[in-house]
Amino acid sequence: MIVAIDGPAGAGKSTVARLLAERLAFRYLDTGAMYRALTWLAQRRELALDLADELAELARDFPVEFDEDGRVYIDGIDVTSSIRRPGIDRLVPVVARHIAVREVMRERQRTLGEAGDVVIEGRDIGTVVAPRAQVKVYLVADPAIRARRRAADQPEIAADALATDLRLRDEKDAINMRPAEDAIEIDTTDLAVEDVVARIEQLVRAHAATA
Ligand code: DC
């Protein structure tokens, strides 16, 4: 079974998807980490981020890998923490916008999800990467709450800077941020992580019971 979890930054995707995967004993695939890793490698190689074809080639030549603990590797380097830096936050939408890059990434994401029993988190999972996912969820949350969650993750950055960053990222990500028609929308603004996970788990169990 494939569970697709999409939605904007700060809606709670990562926390929820990770916990859900653990609960279901499914694998967890963080597709945002893949775009982040590619951005990191492009930076390291001083490749201009407007060169779509070169970036796509880089993505093809250096497929992102995950180990069992969810650590992220590209070109054999563990980039798990480097890809969470604010510099990458700001640049990754520029890389993720290129169609040529997305094609390579989506192919790789499908390969990584192929074995099934996986929770895949991203922006376009229910619509493009895994349109046949059995359970599709689109998480949303109030922008102020989303900014506050980001602030809790990155206490070293001023809250207003984070809110501005989030708004700019929303604008840049917007093109790929559309819920699938058959996705269930969950507003996480007033919900505890536990409640969101329980709700999705229910959807998964309901699907398993009818399948
Ligand atoms: O979820 P995240 O913040 O780690 O995502 C990083 C960036 O990658 C963000 O700008 C959106 C983009 N992204 C995407 O375009 N498609 C995906 N499936 C996942 C992430």
Boltz pocket constraint, residues with backbone or C-beta under 6 A from the ligand:
constraints:
  - pocket:
      binder: B
      contacts: [[A, 9], [A, 31], [A, 32], [A, 33], [A, 35], [A, 36], [A, 89], [A, 92], [A, 93], [A, 96], [A, 121], [A, 122], [A, 123], [A, 124], [A, 125], [A, 169], [A, 173], [A, 176]]
      max_distance: 6.0
